[in-house]
Amino acid sequence: MSARIISGVETAKAIREELKQEVATLKDKNGVVPGLVTILVGEDPASQSYVAAKNKTAKELGIFSEQITLSAATSEEELLQLVDKCNRDPKIHGILVQLPLPKQINEAKVLYAIDPNKDVDGFHPVNVGKMVLGEQCFLPCTPHGILELLSRSGVETSGAEVVVIGRSNIVGKPIANLMLQKRKAGNATVTICHTRTKDMAAHTRRADIIIAAVGVPKMVTAEMVKDGVVIIDVGVNRIGKSESGKAILAGDVDFEAVKEKASFITPVPGGVGPMTITMLMKNTVQAARQAAGLE
């Protein structure tokens, strides 16, 4: 048996086509143009690449996109003033402050300053609290993307044994919470494993679905999973360079070995990664609809 590949590239493409139509309808019928501002402080190459990709995707979908780049010497007060200005700008529906920030800036203070109604990353405590309660809110983008991958691939989650490896605030904790809720791609029995878990394999071997988000390359081996398991690999680890100098990437799962036992598996790259920016766009469109009183 060889697993069916869950392609984040193809799923993201389908969702973006849906969003493109929704954005066009909002413009034509309601005169609403969803707006996203990305704020980049400093010149971190990875952050520059992420922000460029977000702006490119927004423009492809017809979303108004503005990038504001600040010096790495920017003070916390200057950044907070900019966030406040964006909070009050009616043409901006989503605000994204690219992390990490320079050491002189308190990241939590900046994220908490974003209007929860414009927090399209889903990191504000108001949105996190609503998520935990199962209320409508902006879901964090990577967990939201995982739910879409499972749902659109026809994976049955109701009653399934799910093991989440990793307890970060960005992926592990929220996806565990979402999957135990009474919702689409939910109703699962969830176990969270982490670096202090004793005998992790005892947990993973009984799992119907494993979501690996721990940042350790190829940590989940074939001996740790049962036949027919569904694997969602969130890890993106650089394990070397090719002769041309291109980075060689590996997930948290030993893909080649585990795919022979799994029923579904996401590749790295091309699995969860493409979904994150797509769900950011989905949240931005949702924010525009809410601001216009359409939901």
N, C-alpha and C positions, 0 to 999 in steps of 0.2 A: 504494500500500500504506500502510495506517495500522496502527500497532502495537497489539497486544493489551495492555491495561492490567493490570499486576500490582497488585492492590489489597491493600495491607497491612492496611487496615481489615477486609476480608472474611476474609483469612487469619488475622489475629489473633483475630477473632471465632470462627472454627472451632477454633483451638487452645485458646482459653479455655473453650469448651464441653467439650472433651476433658478439660481440667484440672479443671473443676468436677465432672465425673463421677469423676475419679480421687481428688480430695480427699474427696468423699462416701464413696467406697469405703474409703479409708484410715481415715476416722472410724468407719464402720459395722463393718468387718471386723477392723480392727487397733487401734482406739482411738487413732489417731494424728491430731493436728491440726497441720498444718504451721504454723510460726510465723515471722514476719518482723518485724525491728525496723529502723526507719529513724531515723538520727541526723542531725539538722539543726543546724548551728552558725551562728548569726547569722540575719539576716532578708533575705537576698537574694531578691527577688521571683521570679526564675526558679527558684531552688532550692525555694522554698516551693511553687510550682506543680507541679514535678516530683514532690516528695514527696507532695503531696496526691493526685496522680493514681495514684501507686504504692499508697498506702494504700486508695484507693477501689477499685482493681482487685482488691487482695488480699481485701477484704471481700466483694466480689461473688462471688469464687470459693470463699469459705468458709475462707480462710486467716486465721489469727489475726494481726492486724497491730497493732503498737505504734509510735507516733511519739514520739521524745524530742527536744525542742527545747532547745538550750542557747544561752546568751548569746554574742554575738560576742567577748566578752572572755574566754571560757573558755580556760584554759591547756591546753597540750599534755598535761601530766601528768593533768589532770582527764579529758580525753577518752580517754586511754589506759586510765585506771582504769575508765571506763564500758565501753569495748570489752572489757576483761578480764571485767567482770561479765557482759556478754552472752555471752561465750565460754563461761562456766560455767553459764549458765541453760539447763536442759534443754528448756524450752518454746519456746526460740528456736532455729530451724534455719538462718535466714539473717540476716546482718548487712549492712546497707547504710549506709555513711557518705557522705552527699551531698557531692559536690565542687562548687565549690571550697571550701576551708577558709580561715579567716582567716590572715593572713600570719604570725602567731606560732606556727602549728602546721605541723609537717613532714608533708605529705600522705603521703609514702612510708612514714614511720615508723608512721603510723596504719593505713594499708592493710596493712602487713606484720604488724601486731599482731593482725589478725583471724584467727581459727582458719581454716585453709584449708578445713576441712570445713563452714564456715559462710560462706565467701566466695562468695556467690551472684552477685556482679558479675563473678567470674572474673579479678580483677586481681592476686591474690596470686602471687608468684613460683613457688610450688609448683604452682598450677593452670596458670600460663602454661607452665611446664616440661613438665607432663604433656600439655598441649595440643600442644606442639611434638613430643613423642614419640608422639602419637596414642593416649595412654592415656585412660581414663575420667576426666573432671574436669568442673568447671563451665566451660562455654564462655562467653566474653564475650558479652554479650547482643545487641549490634547485629550482629556477625558471625554469631552463631547464628541470628538472625532472617533474615539474608540467605540462609543455607543453606536455611532452611525455605521462603522465598519461591521460590527456584529449584526446589527439589524438588517443592513442591506445585503449581507452575505447569507442570510437565512439561518444564522446560528441560534439555536434555542437556548435561552438563558433562564427561563422560568424553572425554578427548582434545581438548577445546575449548581454543582460545587465549583466555586471560583476561588482561585488562589491568586492574590495580588502580592507580588514581590517588590517591596519598596514602600516607604511611608512618607514621601515628600508631600508638601502642601500643594504642589503643582499637578502631580499625577496620582501617586499612590493613595493618599487619603480620599481625595474627591471621587476617584473611579470606584473605590470600595464602597463609599457611601451611595453613589448613584446606582450601583448594581444591586444593592440590597433593597432599594425602594420599589414600591408598586408602580412600575412605569415600563414603557417600551425598553427592551434590552435590559430589564431588571428582574426583580423577584428571585434573585439568586441567593444562595447561602455562601457568605464571603468569609474567607480567612486571609488575614494580612500577615505576611512573613517579612522579616527584615534581618539586619546584620547580626542581631542577637538571638535569632530563632534557633532553637535546638532541633537538630535532625530535620532540616528543611525538606529533604526528599520524602519524608513520611507524609508531609502535607501535599507536596506537588504530585506524588504518585496517585493520589485519590482524586485529583482535580479533573473536572470536565473541561474547564477553561483556565488557562494560566495567563496572567498579564504581568510581564516582566518589565520592571521600571526601576532598576537598581544601579545601572551604570557599571556593571562588571562584565567584560566581554566573554561570551560563550559560557556563562555560569550555569545555565540550565542545560543539562546533558540528556542524552537519550535514556540513560538509566534512571533519570528522575521523573519520567513521564509515563503515563499509561497509553495503550493503543487507543487511537481515536480522539485524543485530546485536541482542543482548539488553543492555538498559541497566538497571543498578541504581544509582539516584541517592541517595546518602546525605546529600548537602548540604542544609542548611536555612539559607538566607541571607535576612536582612531587607533588602529593596531599596527600601522606601518605606512610605507609609501611604495607606490609602484615605481617601475624604472623611469616612467615619465614624470615622477614627482607628485602624482595624484594620491591623495589620502586613500588608504584602504580601510573600509569601515566594517565593523562587525556589531551585531546586536548583543543582547544579554543572553540569547539562546544560541546553542550550537545548531545553526540552521540546517546544515547538510545532513547531520545525523538525526535530528529530531523530526525533520519533515518526512522521514520514512515511517514514523509511527503516528504522526498527527493526522487529523482529518482536515483541518484548516490551519494555515500559518501565514503570518505577515512577514515579508522580506525586509531586510535592511541593506541599503536604502530602498525606498519605494513603498513602504508600508504605512506606518502611523504618521511619519513625518509630513507628507503632503496634506494630511487632513488638518493640521493645526492652523495653518494660515487660512484655509478654507472656512473653518469654523469661526475664526476671527471675523471674516467677511459676513458670515451668517449672523453673528451677534450685532455687527454694525447695522445691517439691514433691519434687524429686530429693533434696535435702538431708535432708528429713524421712524419706524412704524409706531412705536410707543410715543415718541415725541409729537407725532402728528395725530395722536388719539385714535389710531387705526387698530389698536389691540390693547 
